[in-house]
């Protein structure tokens, strides 16, 4: 947060200095100069918004380039255009407007594309997290059950199931959601069963896990 405040101060100072230079320069300001100055201020505002994400994770990057770097490049390009229009009075206003709009359009298009990509990434990450949590939940339930039972055979079977679950692919098709729910329900159900009736249920769980893992290979 403190770093962001420092960057905002630098951005404010930069805007103030450039504005002062533009007004102090002893040259007449054409329409092109004022148009480019307007878009220069817009570029500063855009960069100010993007700085909010400066300390965010990799998801706030385009092709591994932080968003605020892209905003900084936009500010630099718009600054160059501004001084070009100020120092060369004969540049037409429409030329300045076209270049400024094109630069803004490129940045806006990049941010729109980024927003779309970010939603896709977040959706994928959410799905991965759900699948990993599912595998972990089954594994933890089985480990707790292993500690609870006293029979050696049941312990060995449960230990084998734990290994099988641990090395299962967490990613699976949505078509397997029903089967996965059945596995989880069986694992939770067996914890309250008498140990004498466990082998049948453990065998059923093992078969369903095998079925799920085989179907995962077909995705």
Backbone as a chain_set.jsonl record, in Angstrom:
{"seq": "XXXXXXXXXXXXXXXXXXXXXXXXXXXXXXXXXXXXXXXXXXXXXXXXXXXXXXXXXXXXXXXXXXXXXXXXXXXXXXXXXXXXXXXXXXXXXXXXXXXXXXXXXXXXXXXXXXXXXXXXXXXXXXXXXXXXXXXXXXXXXXXXXXXXXXXXXXXXXXXXXXXXXXXXXXXXXXXXXXXXXXXXXXXXXXXXXXXXXXXXXXXXXXXXXXXXXXXXXXX", "coords": {"N": [[0.833, -1.205, 0.0], [1.93, 1.254, 0.859], [3.916, 1.483, -1.055], [2.36, 1.838, -3.326], [1.258, 4.352, -2.787], [3.532, 5.951, -2.977], [4.104, 5.618, -5.692], [1.827, 6.792, -6.784], [2.264, 9.419, -5.968], [4.57, 10.019, -7.439], [3.489, 9.813, -9.975], [1.652, 11.909, -9.881], [3.406, 14.069, -9.579], [4.765, 13.875, -11.992], [2.704, 14.447, -13.824], [2.194, 17.087, -13.061], [4.663, 18.364, -13.617], [4.975, 17.952, -16.419], [2.689, 19.29, -17.321], [3.263, 21.897, -16.449], [5.546, 22.461, -17.987], [4.454, 22.402, -20.56], [2.712, 24.603, -20.5], [4.502, 26.651, -19.961], [6.279, 26.73, -22.093], [7.261, 28.861, -24.696], [5.452, 28.931, -27.006], [2.837, 28.951, -29.438], [-0.158, 27.224, -28.769], [-1.572, 24.686, -30.536], [-4.642, 23.226, -31.888], [-4.099, 20.532, -32.088], [-2.199, 20.194, -30.09], [-3.677, 20.663, -27.729], [-5.537, 18.612, -27.916], [-3.893, 16.331, -27.796], [-2.866, 16.782, -25.269], [-5.117, 16.423, -23.678], [-5.58, 13.676, -24.029], [-3.229, 12.816, -22.938], [-3.595, 13.361, -20.217], [-5.667, 11.567, -19.809], [-4.245, 9.192, -20.15], [-2.653, 9.244, -17.878], [-4.596, 8.929, -15.918], [-5.523, 6.357, -16.567], [-3.2, 4.875, -16.039], [-3.059, 5.349, -13.308], [-5.239, 3.883, -12.395], [-4.427, 1.287, -13.085], [-2.229, 0.93, -11.464], [-3.217, 0.101, -9.072], [-3.177, -2.626, -9.199], [-0.58, -3.326, -8.966], [0.839, -4.829, -7.053], [-0.326, -7.267, -7.266], [-0.933, -10.79, -8.074], [0.301, -13.178, -10.559], [-1.872, -13.264, -12.224], [-2.582, -10.732, -12.94], [-1.282, -9.942, -15.221], [-0.256, -9.492, -18.634], [0.853, -11.615, -21.015], [3.003, -12.116, -19.285], [3.758, -9.554, -18.638], [3.418, -6.971, -16.354], [0.357, -5.199, -15.752], [0.545, -2.488, -15.078], [2.939, -1.758, -16.215], [2.313, -1.747, -18.895], [0.493, 0.35, -18.879], [2.285, 2.379, -18.183], [3.921, 2.499, -20.449], [2.039, 3.413, -22.244], [1.563, 5.986, -21.192], [4.092, 7.113, -21.659], [4.253, 7.047, -24.492], [2.108, 8.714, -25.112], [3.03, 11.053, -23.992], [5.228, 11.652, -25.622], [3.878, 12.101, -28.032], [2.428, 14.345, -27.263], [4.427, 16.38, -26.842], [5.436, 16.434, -29.395], [3.281, 17.476, -30.852], [3.08, 19.957, -29.629], [5.53, 21.236, -30.16], [5.641, 21.223, -32.897], [3.84, 23.192, -34.608], [2.308, 23.114, -36.898], [0.996, 20.713, -37.141], [-1.94, 18.991, -37.834], [-5.099, 19.05, -36.107], [-6.738, 16.807, -36.381], [-4.969, 14.782, -36.968], [-3.549, 14.465, -34.58], [-5.701, 13.688, -32.982], [-6.479, 11.246, -34.157], [-4.177, 9.607, -33.804], [-4.041, 9.632, -30.998], [-6.477, 8.453, -30.28], [-6.146, 5.948, -31.44], [-3.975, 4.926, -29.935], [-5.158, 4.872, -27.386], [-7.214, 3.105, -27.949], [-5.801, 0.745, -28.47], [-4.723, 0.173, -25.948], [-7.107, -0.061, -24.476], [-8.288, -2.252, -25.789], [-6.437, -4.23, -25.17], [-6.794, -4.399, -22.407], [-9.442, -5.25, -22.258], [-9.226, -7.734, -23.488], [-7.524, -8.88, -21.637], [-9.19, -8.916, -19.373], [-11.106, -10.775, -20.16], [-9.469, -13.045, -20.465], [-8.583, -13.268, -17.845], [-10.922, -13.978, -16.463], [-11.317, -16.495, -17.545], [-9.049, -17.811, -16.578], [-9.476, -17.621, -13.818], [-11.799, -19.137, -13.615], [-10.835, -21.661, -14.377], [-8.901, -22.077, -12.38], [-10.564, -22.14, -10.158], [-11.996, -24.463, -10.651], [-9.929, -26.363, -10.586], [-9.148, -26.079, -7.919], [-11.459, -26.978, -6.587], [-11.492, -29.67, -7.388], [-9.065, -30.618, -6.357], [-9.518, -30.203, -3.649], [-11.563, -32.02, -3.301], [-10.278, -34.527, -3.659], [-8.485, -34.355, -1.521], [-10.262, -34.276, 0.622], [-11.429, -36.845, 0.575], [-9.121, -38.369, 1.017], [-8.337, -37.499, 3.596], [-10.57, -38.287, 5.112], [-10.346, -41.06, 4.851], [-7.864, -41.496, 6.076], [-8.434, -40.727, 8.686], [-10.294, -42.687, 9.268], [-8.673, -44.917, 9.117], [-7.079, -44.592, 11.365], [-8.994, -44.98, 13.241], [-10.105, -47.583, 13.077], [-9.578, -50.939, 14.323], [-9.029, -53.467, 13.394], [-6.59, -55.393, 11.682], [-6.63, -56.201, 8.965], [-8.581, -54.506, 7.855], [-7.303, -52.062, 8.308], [-5.091, -52.314, 6.606], [-6.331, -52.465, 4.098], [-7.591, -49.965, 3.996], [-5.338, -48.336, 4.11], [-4.247, -48.964, 1.644], [-6.23, -47.892, 0.009], [-5.91, -45.203, 0.635], [-3.412, -44.66, -0.521], [-4.081, -45.105, -3.162], [-5.946, -43.075, -3.624], [-4.352, -40.852, -3.117], [-2.626, -40.797, -5.297], [-4.325, -40.368, -7.348], [-5.647, -38.745, -10.247], [-6.531, -35.442, -9.852], [-8.063, -33.904, -11.57], [-11.003, -34.13, -13.436], [-13.731, -35.061, -15.619], [-16.863, -33.27, -15.785], [-18.852, -35.061, -16.076], [-18.34, -37.089, -14.375], [-19.153, -36.335, -11.912], [-21.345, -37.367, -10.472], [-20.512, -39.992, -9.88], [-18.252, -39.387, -8.353], [-19.418, -38.143, -6.175], [-20.791, -40.295, -5.098], [-18.645, -41.867, -4.249], [-17.502, -40.251, -2.25], [-19.666, -40.091, -0.464], [-19.876, -42.779, 0.293], [-17.438, -43.136, 1.599], [-17.746, -41.438, 3.791], [-19.933, -42.626, 4.952], [-19.034, -45.141, 5.749], [-17.509, -44.745, 7.982], [-19.081, -44.886, 10.22], [-19.806, -47.476, 10.427], [-19.989, -50.93, 11.501], [-17.01, -52.763, 12.084], [-16.965, -55.339, 11.094], [-18.591, -55.37, 8.888], [-17.32, -53.755, 7.174], [-15.425, -54.619, 5.108], [-16.87, -55.255, 2.709], [-17.934, -52.77, 1.912], [-15.573, -51.327, 1.687], [-14.395, -52.623, -0.432], [-16.211, -51.948, -2.418], [-15.836, -49.179, -2.518], [-13.193, -49.135, -3.408], [-13.48, -50.243, -5.976], [-15.061, -48.297, -7.202], [-13.374, -46.076, -7.096], [-11.337, -46.991, -8.754], [-12.8, -47.149, -11.114], [-13.434, -44.449, -11.498], [-10.834, -43.369, -11.843], [-10.018, -44.659, -14.181], [-11.86, -43.654, -15.986], [-11.082, -41.025, -15.923], [-8.791, -41.084, -17.43], [-9.826, -41.149, -19.916], [-10.684, -38.642, -20.553]], "CA": [[0.0, 0.0, 0.0], [2.822, 2.407, 0.917], [4.57, 1.577, -2.359], [1.384, 2.408, -4.251], [1.152, 5.785, -2.501], [4.733, 6.573, -3.549], [3.948, 5.632, -7.149], [0.811, 7.811, -7.076], [2.919, 10.725, -5.807], [5.442, 10.197, -8.605], [2.605, 10.039, -11.12], [1.13, 13.267, -9.735], [4.505, 15.005, -9.863], [5.012, 13.799, -13.441], [1.625, 15.197, -14.469], [2.395, 18.508, -12.757], [5.851, 18.849, -14.331], [4.683, 18.003, -17.856], [1.71, 20.365, -17.522], [3.971, 23.173, -16.284], [6.41, 22.657, -19.153], [3.605, 22.695, -21.716], [2.192, 25.966, -20.394], [5.617, 27.603, -19.923], [6.925, 26.826, -23.406], [6.822, 30.085, -25.404], [4.946, 28.628, -28.349], [1.381, 28.907, -29.514], [-0.687, 25.857, -28.645], [-2.548, 24.389, -31.582], [-5.689, 22.265, -31.507], [-3.45, 19.226, -31.947], [-1.537, 20.169, -28.785], [-4.676, 20.513, -26.667], [-6.122, 17.269, -28.035], [-2.917, 15.368, -27.278], [-2.759, 16.995, -23.821], [-6.299, 15.785, -23.081], [-5.351, 12.23, -23.992], [-2.128, 12.604, -21.997], [-4.223, 13.3, -18.891], [-6.393, 10.29, -19.77], [-3.253, 8.123, -19.956], [-2.26, 9.295, -16.466], [-5.709, 8.339, -15.161], [-5.494, 4.913, -16.83], [-2.073, 4.323, -15.285], [-3.428, 5.398, -11.897], [-6.134, 2.746, -12.129], [-3.675, 0.033, -13.21], [-1.278, 0.824, -10.356], [-3.9, -0.626, -7.994], [-2.887, -4.045, -9.329], [0.869, -3.478, -9.063], [1.334, -5.867, -6.149], [-1.143, -8.47, -7.4], [-0.203, -11.966, -8.541], [0.556, -13.334, -11.996], [-3.091, -13.131, -13.001], [-2.732, -9.353, -13.384], [-0.26, -9.709, -16.229], [-0.536, -9.892, -20.003], [2.092, -12.175, -21.552], [3.994, -11.96, -18.216], [4.072, -8.134, -18.443], [2.442, -6.377, -15.436], [-0.54, -4.233, -16.378], [0.962, -1.098, -14.89], [3.999, -1.503, -17.192], [1.622, -1.394, -20.138], [-0.003, 1.711, -18.667], [3.435, 3.287, -18.21], [4.311, 2.662, -21.858], [1.005, 4.268, -22.841], [1.85, 7.354, -20.737], [5.294, 7.57, -22.358], [3.909, 7.294, -25.897], [1.237, 9.885, -25.177], [3.881, 12.208, -23.681], [5.986, 11.95, -26.846], [2.933, 12.697, -28.981], [2.092, 15.679, -26.758], [5.508, 17.317, -27.139], [5.521, 16.552, -30.854], [2.215, 18.384, -31.289], [3.351, 21.296, -29.092], [6.712, 21.822, -30.804], [5.389, 21.366, -34.334], [2.541, 23.856, -34.581], [1.538, 22.898, -38.119], [0.326, 19.406, -37.139], [-3.394, 19.158, -37.794], [-5.759, 18.492, -34.935], [-7.289, 15.475, -36.656], [-3.872, 13.809, -36.89], [-3.346, 14.22, -33.152], [-6.862, 12.958, -32.466], [-6.448, 9.866, -34.657], [-3.118, 8.872, -33.115], [-4.404, 9.489, -29.582], [-7.568, 7.482, -30.186], [-5.581, 4.632, -31.76], [-3.207, 4.474, -28.774], [-6.113, 4.542, -26.326], [-7.929, 1.907, -28.38], [-4.922, -0.418, -28.291], [-4.673, -0.119, -24.51], [-8.431, -0.529, -24.059], [-8.473, -3.603, -26.333], [-5.584, -5.126, -24.385], [-7.401, -4.593, -21.089], [-10.648, -6.063, -22.449], [-8.747, -9.103, -23.719], [-7.005, -9.343, -20.351], [-10.321, -9.199, -18.488], [-11.685, -12.043, -20.62], [-8.522, -14.114, -20.126], [-8.555, -13.397, -16.387], [-12.106, -14.733, -16.051], [-11.079, -17.887, -17.918], [-8.052, -18.337, -15.645], [-10.116, -17.763, -12.512], [-12.71, -20.272, -13.704], [-10.018, -22.876, -14.38], [-8.31, -22.229, -11.043], [-11.629, -22.526, -9.235], [-12.295, -25.874, -10.919], [-8.799, -27.141, -10.076], [-9.219, -26.038, -6.46], [-12.555, -27.849, -6.161], [-11.105, -31.066, -7.601], [-8.005, -30.945, -5.397], [-10.165, -30.287, -2.337], [-12.33, -33.268, -3.283], [-9.326, -35.618, -3.42], [-7.962, -34.203, -0.154], [-11.318, -34.625, 1.574], [-11.513, -38.311, 0.622], [-7.89, -38.877, 1.636], [-8.379, -37.209, 5.035], [-11.595, -39.155, 5.699], [-9.798, -42.419, 4.914], [-6.796, -41.523, 7.078], [-9.096, -40.711, 9.996], [-10.895, -44.008, 9.441], [-7.573, -45.854, 9.355], [-6.69, -44.441, 12.773], [-10.122, -45.363, 14.093], [-10.358, -49.029, 13.087], [-8.587, -51.734, 15.063], [-8.707, -54.673, 12.645], [-5.4, -55.252, 10.842], [-7.0, -56.315, 7.553], [-9.246, -53.257, 7.463], [-6.278, -51.015, 8.278], [-4.281, -52.486, 5.399], [-7.157, -52.108, 2.937], [-7.775, -48.508, 4.018], [-4.043, -47.758, 3.742], [-4.141, -49.125, 0.192], [-7.137, -46.904, -0.582], [-5.282, -43.882, 0.811], [-2.379, -44.526, -1.556], [-4.764, -45.023, -4.453], [-6.533, -41.736, -3.719], [-3.266, -39.867, -3.144], [-2.04, -40.749, -6.636], [-5.389, -40.192, -8.339], [-5.667, -37.468, -10.955], [-7.617, -34.631, -9.289], [-8.892, -33.33, -12.629], [-11.911, -35.089, -14.058], [-14.851, -34.48, -16.353], [-18.078, -33.018, -15.007], [-19.7, -36.248, -16.204], [-18.024, -38.006, -13.279], [-19.543, -35.718, -10.643], [-22.232, -38.287, -9.744], [-19.669, -41.073, -9.365], [-17.394, -38.835, -7.306], [-20.263, -37.93, -4.993], [-21.049, -41.62, -4.531], [-17.425, -42.287, -3.543], [-17.384, -39.456, -1.026], [-20.745, -40.507, 0.446], [-19.523, -44.098, 0.827], [-16.325, -42.96, 2.541], [-18.297, -40.851, 5.014], [-20.875, -43.587, 5.528], [-18.345, -46.309, 6.309], [-16.885, -44.403, 9.265], [-20.019, -45.216, 11.3], [-20.193, -48.88, 10.294], [-19.291, -51.946, 12.283], [-15.826, -53.204, 11.344], [-17.207, -56.625, 10.449], [-19.271, -55.148, 7.604], [-16.523, -52.808, 6.394], [-14.746, -55.129, 3.906], [-17.714, -55.155, 1.514], [-17.99, -51.366, 1.52], [-14.229, -50.919, 1.265], [-14.214, -53.172, -1.775], [-17.038, -51.131, -3.319], [-15.138, -47.894, -2.669], [-12.012, -49.381, -4.238], [-13.92, -50.431, -7.36], [-15.539, -47.015, -7.729], [-12.195, -45.23, -7.311], [-10.698, -47.505, -9.97], [-13.636, -46.745, -12.247], [-13.233, -43.008, -11.698], [-9.491, -43.117, -12.377], [-9.978, -45.118, -15.571], [-12.631, -42.694, -16.789], [-10.276, -39.798, -16.007], [-7.834, -41.266, -18.524], [-10.565, -41.032, -21.174], [-11.171, -37.265, -20.721]], "C": [[0.865, 1.252, 0.0], [3.531, 2.61, -0.418], [3.641, 2.212, -3.383], [1.247, 3.911, -4.048], [2.337, 6.529, -3.1], [4.612, 6.682, -5.066], [2.914, 6.671, -7.56], [1.405, 9.214, -6.964], [3.81, 11.03, -7.011], [4.61, 10.514, -9.842], [2.03, 11.455, -11.08], [2.179, 14.32, -10.046], [4.791, 15.05, -11.361], [3.966, 14.603, -14.206], [1.819, 16.697, -14.275], [3.55, 19.095, -13.56], [5.57, 18.99, -15.825], [3.71, 19.132, -18.164], [2.384, 21.728, -17.436], [4.838, 23.477, -17.501], [5.584, 23.066, -20.369], [3.114, 24.139, -21.675], [3.303, 27.017, -20.415], [6.265, 27.783, -21.288], [6.37, 28.017, -24.194], [6.405, 29.813, -26.851], [3.428, 28.638, -28.302], [0.913, 27.458, -29.488], [-1.788, 25.653, -29.681], [-3.635, 23.462, -31.045], [-5.09, 20.882, -31.266], [-2.8, 19.096, -30.573], [-2.55, 19.939, -27.667], [-5.345, 19.138, -26.713], [-5.174, 16.226, -27.434], [-2.743, 15.526, -25.77], [-3.938, 16.33, -23.098], [-6.095, 14.278, -22.96], [-4.163, 11.874, -23.097], [-2.674, 12.48, -20.573], [-4.992, 11.984, -18.732], [-5.426, 9.138, -19.515], [-2.775, 8.074, -18.505], [-3.336, 8.639, -15.603], [-5.728, 6.823, -15.324], [-4.376, 4.252, -16.032], [-2.375, 4.311, -13.789], [-4.332, 4.244, -11.496], [-5.348, 1.436, -12.127], [-2.684, -0.165, -12.071], [-1.894, 0.071, -9.177], [-3.516, -2.097, -7.999], [-1.386, -4.337, -9.328], [1.398, -4.636, -8.235], [0.531, -7.159, -6.232], [-0.315, -9.601, -7.989], [-0.131, -12.024, -10.059], [-0.688, -13.149, -12.849], [-3.314, -11.707, -13.492], [-1.626, -8.991, -14.37], [-0.767, -10.146, -17.595], [0.783, -10.338, -20.612], [3.254, -11.937, -20.591], [4.427, -10.514, -18.002], [3.016, -7.537, -17.511], [1.616, -5.302, -16.127], [-0.037, -2.803, -16.234], [2.167, -0.753, -15.761], [3.383, -1.056, -18.514], [1.072, 0.023, -20.042], [1.117, 2.731, -18.726], [3.919, 3.543, -19.626], [3.323, 3.577, -22.572], [1.232, 5.732, -22.459], [3.045, 7.923, -21.496], [4.991, 7.916, -23.816], [3.067, 8.557, -26.027], [2.015, 11.164, -24.854], [4.675, 12.63, -24.911], [5.089, 12.622, -27.878], [2.586, 14.123, -28.565], [3.171, 16.694, -27.122], [5.701, 17.495, -28.648], [4.499, 17.558, -31.371], [2.447, 19.811, -30.799], [4.476, 21.974, -29.865], [6.535, 22.012, -32.304], [3.962, 21.871, -34.522], [1.667, 23.485, -35.779], [0.888, 21.516, -38.2], [-1.178, 19.622, -36.98], [-3.996, 18.472, -36.568], [-6.268, 17.084, -35.165], [-6.213, 14.395, -36.608], [-3.603, 13.44, -35.434], [-4.474, 13.372, -32.575], [-6.818, 11.494, -32.886], [-5.397, 9.044, -33.918], [-3.484, 8.616, -31.651], [-5.489, 8.437, -29.395], [-7.063, 6.072, -30.463], [-4.816, 4.076, -30.564], [-4.133, 4.053, -27.634], [-6.874, 3.265, -26.67], [-7.109, 0.645, -28.186], [-4.877, -0.827, -26.822], [-6.007, -0.689, -24.035], [-8.685, -1.956, -24.54], [-7.659, -4.623, -25.543], [-6.218, -5.431, -23.035], [-8.671, -5.438, -21.182], [-10.263, -7.527, -22.656], [-8.22, -9.704, -22.424], [-8.143, -9.738, -19.414], [-10.972, -10.528, -18.858], [-10.788, -13.213, -20.222], [-8.495, -14.359, -18.622], [-9.738, -14.214, -15.885], [-11.944, -16.214, -16.384], [-10.107, -18.549, -16.941], [-8.675, -18.585, -14.28], [-11.071, -18.949, -12.499], [-11.959, -21.595, -13.65], [-9.423, -23.139, -13.004], [-9.344, -22.675, -10.014], [-11.966, -24.011, -9.396], [-11.19, -26.769, -10.367], [-8.853, -27.222, -8.556], [-10.302, -26.973, -5.931], [-12.165, -29.318, -6.276], [-10.037, -31.506, -6.603], [-8.591, -31.095, -3.996], [-10.957, -31.585, -2.197], [-11.416, -34.455, -2.958], [-8.804, -35.559, -1.985], [-8.999, -34.605, 0.891], [-11.448, -36.14, 1.711], [-10.297, -38.888, 1.35], [-7.916, -38.673, 3.154], [-9.399, -38.1, 5.742], [-11.064, -40.582, 5.858], [-8.696, -42.525, 5.966], [-7.372, -41.508, 8.492], [-9.716, -42.076, 10.301], [-9.825, -45.048, 9.76], [-7.114, -45.796, 10.813], [-7.765, -44.982, 13.716], [-10.299, -46.873, 14.201], [-9.238, -49.765, 13.816], [-8.16, -52.987, 14.303], [-7.553, -54.462, 11.677], [-5.743, -55.288, 9.359], [-7.653, -55.029, 7.043], [-8.24, -52.109, 7.359], [-5.462, -51.085, 6.99], [-5.057, -52.079, 4.143], [-7.329, -50.595, 2.851], [-6.476, -47.798, 3.633], [-3.831, -47.834, 2.236], [-5.03, -48.12, -0.533], [-6.553, -45.495, -0.49], [-4.226, -43.641, -0.261], [-3.017, -44.347, -2.929], [-5.348, -43.626, -4.675], [-5.443, -40.684, -3.876], [-2.688, -39.709, -4.546], [-3.094, -40.66, -7.741], [-5.288, -38.813, -8.983], [-6.818, -36.631, -10.406], [-8.563, -34.077, -10.35], [-9.729, -34.417, -13.299], [-13.036, -34.348, -14.757], [-16.044, -34.26, -15.422], [-19.023, -34.216, -15.063], [-19.478, -37.226, -15.054], [-18.469, -37.466, -11.918], [-20.437, -36.637, -9.808], [-21.433, -39.415, -9.103], [-18.795, -40.576, -8.216], [-18.182, -38.582, -6.022], [-20.562, -39.261, -4.304], [-19.845, -42.101, -3.719], [-17.305, -41.56, -2.214], [-18.442, -39.858, -0.002], [-20.429, -41.86, 1.091], [-18.418, -43.987, 1.876], [-16.83, -42.398, 3.864], [-19.212, -41.842, 5.739], [-20.158, -44.704, 6.276], [-17.737, -46.021, 7.68], [-17.777, -44.756, 10.453], [-20.432, -46.692, 11.281], [-19.421, -49.771, 11.257], [-18.143, -52.505, 11.44], [-16.043, -54.521, 10.603], [-17.845, -56.463, 9.07], [-18.479, -54.213, 6.687], [-15.932, -53.382, 5.106], [-15.561, -54.992, 2.63], [-17.752, -53.726, 0.993], [-16.629, -50.869, 1.032], [-13.942, -51.413, -0.148], [-15.006, -52.36, -2.802], [-16.379, -49.777, -3.581], [-13.941, -48.051, -3.598], [-12.397, -49.512, -5.709], [-14.369, -49.111, -7.987], [-14.374, -46.045, -7.971], [-11.46, -45.665, -8.574], [-11.477, -47.073, -11.214], [-13.44, -45.262, -12.555], [-11.886, -42.727, -12.353], [-9.364, -43.555, -13.832], [-10.721, -44.146, -16.481], [-11.891, -41.366, -16.931], [-9.284, -39.877, -17.168], [-8.49, -41.069, -19.883], [-11.002, -39.605, -21.458], [-10.503, -36.588, -21.9]], "O": [[0.601, 2.198, -0.742], [3.729, 3.74, -0.866], [4.07, 3.021, -4.206], [1.134, 4.663, -5.017], [2.174, 7.61, -3.665], [4.971, 7.701, -5.656], [3.092, 7.36, -8.565], [1.09, 10.093, -7.767], [3.81, 12.144, -7.534], [4.974, 11.369, -10.649], [1.932, 12.121, -12.11], [1.894, 15.331, -10.689], [5.028, 16.116, -11.928], [4.299, 15.351, -15.125], [1.631, 17.482, -15.205], [3.436, 20.187, -14.117], [5.885, 20.016, -16.428], [3.879, 19.851, -19.149], [2.114, 22.612, -18.249], [4.864, 24.607, -17.988], [5.968, 23.967, -21.116], [3.101, 24.821, -22.7], [3.073, 28.15, -20.839], [6.749, 28.869, -21.608], [5.156, 28.161, -24.34], [6.945, 30.399, -27.79], [2.817, 28.371, -27.267], [1.517, 26.583, -30.108], [-2.796, 26.36, -29.692], [-3.565, 22.98, -29.914], [-5.51, 20.157, -30.365], [-2.839, 18.029, -29.96], [-2.321, 19.129, -26.769], [-5.68, 18.569, -25.673], [-5.591, 15.357, -26.669], [-2.503, 14.547, -25.063], [-3.764, 15.744, -22.029], [-6.396, 13.679, -21.928], [-4.094, 10.768, -22.56], [-2.262, 11.599, -19.818], [-4.975, 11.366, -17.667], [-5.737, 8.216, -18.761], [-2.523, 6.997, -17.965], [-3.029, 7.889, -14.675], [-5.923, 6.089, -14.356], [-4.574, 3.2, -15.424], [-1.996, 3.377, -13.083], [-4.212, 3.695, -10.4], [-5.57, 0.575, -11.276], [-2.335, -1.299, -11.744], [-1.175, -0.527, -8.376], [-3.521, -2.751, -6.956], [-0.964, -5.449, -9.646], [2.305, -5.347, -8.667], [0.675, -8.042, -5.386], [0.844, -9.413, -8.357], [-0.453, -11.059, -10.752], [-0.589, -12.906, -14.052], [-4.147, -11.485, -14.371], [-1.103, -7.876, -14.355], [-1.596, -11.049, -17.706], [1.722, -9.55, -20.718], [4.358, -11.599, -21.018], [5.374, -10.266, -17.255], [1.829, -7.584, -17.833], [2.12, -4.58, -16.987], [-0.173, -1.997, -17.155], [2.405, 0.424, -16.027], [3.859, -0.123, -19.161], [1.166, 0.803, -20.989], [0.933, 3.827, -19.256], [4.285, 4.667, -19.969], [3.709, 4.407, -23.396], [1.108, 6.619, -23.303], [3.02, 9.076, -21.927], [5.422, 8.956, -24.314], [3.278, 9.367, -26.93], [1.702, 12.233, -25.378], [4.785, 13.819, -25.21], [5.489, 13.592, -28.522], [2.463, 15.007, -29.412], [2.86, 17.759, -27.656], [6.082, 18.569, -29.113], [4.81, 18.389, -32.224], [2.06, 20.768, -31.47], [4.383, 23.158, -30.188], [7.193, 22.855, -32.913], [3.011, 21.093, -34.586], [0.439, 23.532, -35.696], [0.289, 21.18, -39.221], [-1.621, 20.353, -36.094], [-3.484, 17.47, -36.069], [-6.239, 16.254, -34.256], [-6.486, 13.246, -36.259], [-3.449, 12.267, -35.094], [-4.239, 12.459, -31.784], [-7.083, 10.603, -32.079], [-5.671, 7.934, -33.461], [-3.265, 7.523, -31.129], [-5.431, 7.63, -28.467], [-7.487, 5.115, -29.815], [-4.975, 2.908, -30.209], [-3.925, 3.019, -26.999], [-7.148, 2.442, -25.795], [-7.635, -0.396, -27.792], [-4.978, -2.008, -26.488], [-6.044, -1.67, -23.291], [-9.227, -2.777, -23.8], [-8.121, -5.733, -25.277], [-6.188, -6.57, -22.569], [-8.948, -6.245, -20.295], [-10.873, -8.435, -22.091], [-8.435, -10.883, -22.142], [-8.072, -10.766, -18.741], [-11.344, -11.312, -17.984], [-11.259, -14.232, -19.716], [-8.396, -15.5, -18.172], [-9.588, -15.045, -14.989], [-12.37, -17.083, -15.622], [-10.306, -19.692, -16.528], [-8.438, -19.62, -13.658], [-11.155, -19.678, -11.511], [-12.379, -22.533, -12.972], [-9.432, -24.27, -12.516], [-9.054, -23.473, -9.122], [-12.19, -24.721, -8.415], [-11.465, -27.803, -9.758], [-8.636, -28.283, -7.971], [-10.091, -27.677, -4.944], [-12.46, -30.118, -5.389], [-10.089, -32.615, -6.071], [-8.212, -31.996, -3.247], [-11.018, -32.176, -1.118], [-11.733, -35.279, -2.1], [-8.695, -36.586, -1.315], [-8.663, -35.199, 1.916], [-11.563, -36.661, 2.82], [-10.427, -39.779, 2.19], [-7.556, -39.577, 3.908], [-9.136, -38.609, 6.831], [-11.305, -41.23, 6.877], [-8.604, -43.532, 6.669], [-6.866, -42.188, 9.385], [-9.671, -42.557, 11.434], [-10.043, -45.948, 10.572], [-6.802, -46.822, 11.416], [-7.476, -45.389, 14.841], [-10.605, -47.392, 15.274], [-8.11, -49.281, 13.911], [-7.07, -53.514, 14.528], [-7.528, -53.478, 10.937], [-5.21, -54.498, 8.579], [-7.331, -54.531, 5.964], [-8.311, -51.289, 6.444], [-5.177, -50.065, 6.363], [-4.515, -51.435, 3.245], [-7.226, -50.011, 1.772], [-6.497, -46.791, 2.925], [-3.308, -46.903, 1.622], [-4.64, -47.563, -1.559], [-6.683, -44.696, -1.417], [-4.15, -42.556, -0.838], [-2.558, -43.55, -3.747], [-5.257, -43.068, -5.769], [-5.58, -39.745, -4.659], [-2.302, -38.608, -4.938], [-2.791, -40.853, -8.918], [-4.892, -37.841, -8.34], [-7.97, -37.056, -10.48], [-9.731, -33.81, -10.065], [-9.223, -35.475, -13.674], [-13.263, -33.161, -14.519], [-16.214, -34.955, -14.42], [-19.89, -34.37, -14.204], [-20.319, -38.085, -14.788], [-18.191, -38.078, -10.887], [-20.308, -36.687, -8.585], [-21.642, -39.755, -7.939], [-18.623, -41.276, -7.217], [-17.672, -38.784, -4.92], [-20.582, -39.341, -3.075], [-20.002, -42.67, -2.639], [-17.04, -42.174, -1.18], [-18.15, -39.955, 1.19], [-20.681, -42.065, 2.279], [-18.457, -44.656, 2.908], [-16.396, -42.827, 4.933], [-19.257, -41.887, 6.969], [-20.627, -45.158, 7.32], [-17.477, -46.945, 8.452], [-17.285, -44.91, 11.572], [-21.312, -47.101, 12.039], [-18.353, -49.412, 11.753], [-18.286, -52.696, 10.233], [-15.382, -54.789, 9.6], [-17.667, -57.307, 8.192], [-18.904, -53.915, 5.571], [-15.934, -52.69, 4.089], [-15.015, -54.651, 1.581], [-17.621, -53.489, -0.208], [-16.546, -50.089, 0.083], [-13.327, -50.714, -0.953], [-14.534, -52.115, -3.912], [-16.363, -49.289, -4.712], [-13.701, -47.21, -4.465], [-11.727, -48.962, -6.583], [-14.091, -48.842, -9.156], [-14.388, -45.284, -8.939], [-11.015, -44.833, -9.365], [-10.894, -46.685, -12.227], [-13.3, -44.868, -13.713], [-11.8, -41.947, -13.302], [-8.684, -42.902, -14.624], [-10.281, -43.851, -17.592], [-12.048, -40.664, -17.931], [-8.977, -38.87, -17.807], [-7.807, -40.85, -20.883], [-11.626, -39.354, -22.489], [-10.791, -35.426, -22.189]]}, "num_chains": 1, "name": "protein.A"}
